[in-house]
Amino acid sequence: MSYYKNPRGIDANGNPVDQSPTWAYNTVSNQSVYNASNSIQLELPESTYNKIIVRLVSRYGVNIRDYEVVQYAENEEAKNQNNL
């Protein structure tokens, strides 16, 4: 189990704020359009970025043909499995 801390939010300028992350949007032609200036991003340590990307790519079945990228993803997933 990994515990970093209770995450705070990050505003559009990258500054920490004491608000919960929110996805702000404007409605344009009955479509929700992301509004970055009013959204609060989730604060995550940079060390988690690659783990999140590898999981998302594998979960959504992205077909990666570059051998080095595939190898990296497999190695990262194996490391994650060993750390559980």
KEKE-3310 file (N, C-alpha, C; in steps of 0.2 Angstrom, whole numbers, plus 5000, padded with zeros to 4 digits):
npx = (5004:5003:5005:5004:4999:4985:4978:4979:4971:4976:4977:4973:4985:4995:4997:4995:4980:4967:4955:4944:4947:4940:4930:4927:4916:4909:4894:4891:4883:4874:4884:4896:4910:4927:4933:4947:4952:4943:4944:4949:4964:4969:4981:4995:5010:5024:5030:5020:5015:5019:5015:5001:4999:5003:4994:4982:4984:4985:4973:4963:4966:4975:4984:5000:5014:5028:5042:5051:5043:5032:5040:5044:5032:5028:5038:5036:5023:5026:5034:5025:5016:5025:5026:5015)
npy = (4994:5011:5027:5044:5057:5067:5072:5089:5102:5109:5124:5133:5139:5131:5132:5126:5123:5124:5116:5104:5093:5098:5097:5108:5116:5123:5125:5122:5123:5113:5104:5098:5108:5108:5118:5125:5136:5137:5125:5113:5104:5087:5085:5076:5066:5068:5056:5047:5048:5041:5028:5029:5033:5021:5011:5017:5016:5002:4998:5003:4997:5001:5000:4997:4998:5001:4993:4997:5005:4996:4987:4994:4997:4985:4981:4991:4988:4975:4978:4986:4976:4968:4976:4976)
npz = (5000:4996:5002:4999:5002:5008:4993:4986:4977:4961:4953:4937:4935:4940:4954:4971:4978:4991:4987:4982:4968:4952:4937:4926:4915:4900:4891:4875:4860:4865:4870:4881:4885:4889:4902:4906:4914:4925:4931:4943:4945:4950:4962:4960:4963:4952:4950:4948:4935:4924:4928:4928:4914:4908:4913:4908:4894:4892:4897:4889:4877:4868:4853:4852:4842:4842:4847:4858:4866:4869:4876:4887:4893:4897:4906:4916:4920:4925:4936:4944:4947:4955:4966:4973)
capx = (5000:5007:5001:5007:4996:4978:4979:4975:4970:4980:4973:4976:4992:4999:4997:4991:4974:4963:4949:4944:4947:4933:4930:4923:4914:4904:4889:4892:4878:4872:4890:4900:4917:4931:4935:4953:4953:4939:4944:4954:4967:4971:4988:4998:5017:5026:5032:5015:5013:5021:5011:4995:4999:5004:4988:4977:4985:4984:4966:4959:4968:4979:4989:5007:5018:5035:5045:5053:5037:5029:5044:5044:5026:5028:5042:5033:5018:5029:5037:5019:5014:5029:5026:5008)
capy = (5000:5017:5033:5050:5062:5068:5077:5095:5104:5113:5129:5133:5142:5127:5133:5122:5126:5119:5115:5098:5094:5099:5097:5114:5116:5127:5121:5125:5119:5107:5100:5101:5109:5108:5125:5124:5141:5136:5118:5112:5098:5083:5085:5070:5067:5066:5049:5042:5050:5035:5022:5031:5032:5014:5008:5019:5014:4995:4997:5005:4993:5005:4995:5000:4994:5002:4988:5000:5007:4990:4984:4999:4996:4978:4981:4995:4984:4970:4982:4987:4969:4966:4981:4975)
capz = (5000:4995:5004:4998:5007:5005:4988:4986:4970:4957:4949:4930:4935:4943:4961:4975:4982:4996:4984:4979:4960:4949:4930:4924:4908:4897:4886:4868:4856:4869:4871:4886:4883:4895:4904:4910:4919:4931:4933:4948:4944:4955:4963:4960:4962:4945:4949:4946:4929:4919:4930:4925:4907:4906:4914:4904:4888:4892:4899:4883:4872:4862:4850:4851:4838:4843:4851:4864:4870:4872:4881:4893:4896:4900:4912:4921:4923:4930:4942:4948:4950:4961:4972:4976)
cpx = (5004:5002:5006:5005:4989:4979:4975:4974:4975:4976:4976:4983:4997:5000:4993:4986:4970:4956:4949:4944:4940:4934:4925:4922:4909:4900:4889:4888:4876:4878:4894:4908:4921:4933:4941:4954:4949:4940:4950:4957:4968:4979:4991:5006:5019:5028:5027:5012:5013:5016:5004:4994:4999:4997:4982:4977:4983:4976:4962:4961:4971:4984:4995:5011:5026:5037:5047:5048:5034:5033:5044:5038:5025:5032:5039:5027:5020:5031:5031:5016:5018:5029:5019:5008)
cpy = (5006:5023:5039:5055:5063:5074:5083:5096:5108:5117:5129:5136:5137:5128:5129:5126:5121:5118:5108:5098:5094:5099:5102:5114:5121:5123:5126:5121:5112:5102:5103:5102:5111:5116:5125:5130:5141:5129:5118:5105:5094:5084:5078:5071:5065:5059:5044:5043:5044:5029:5023:5030:5025:5010:5010:5016:5006:4994:4998:5001:4996:5000:4999:4996:4995:4998:4991:5002:5001:4987:4988:4997:4990:4978:4985:4991:4978:4973:4983:4981:4967:4970:4980:4971)
cpz = (5000:4998:5003:5003:5004:5000:4988:4978:4967:4953:4942:4930:4938:4951:4965:4978:4986:4994:4982:4971:4957:4941:4928:4917:4906:4892:4880:4863:4859:4870:4877:4884:4889:4896:4909:4915:4925:4934:4939:4947:4950:4956:4964:4960:4955:4945:4947:4939:4924:4921:4927:4918:4905:4907:4910:4897:4887:4893:4893:4877:4866:4860:4848:4847:4839:4849:4858:4869:4873:4877:4887:4897:4900:4906:4917:4924:4927:4936:4947:4951:4956:4967:4975:4982)
residu = (MET:SER:TYR:TYR:LYS:ASN:PRO:ARG:GLY:ILE:ASP:ALA:ASN:GLY:ASN:PRO:VAL:ASP:GLN:SER:PRO:THR:TRP:ALA:TYR:ASN:THR:VAL:SER:ASN:GLN:SER:VAL:TYR:ASN:ALA:SER:ASN:SER:ILE:GLN:LEU:GLU:LEU:PRO:GLU:SER:THR:TYR:ASN:LYS:ILE:ILE:VAL:ARG:LEU:VAL:SER:ARG:TYR:GLY:VAL:ASN:ILE:ARG:ASP:TYR:GLU:VAL:VAL:GLN:TYR:ALA:GLU:ASN:GLU:GLU:ALA:LYS:ASN:GLN:ASN:ASN:LEU)
# end
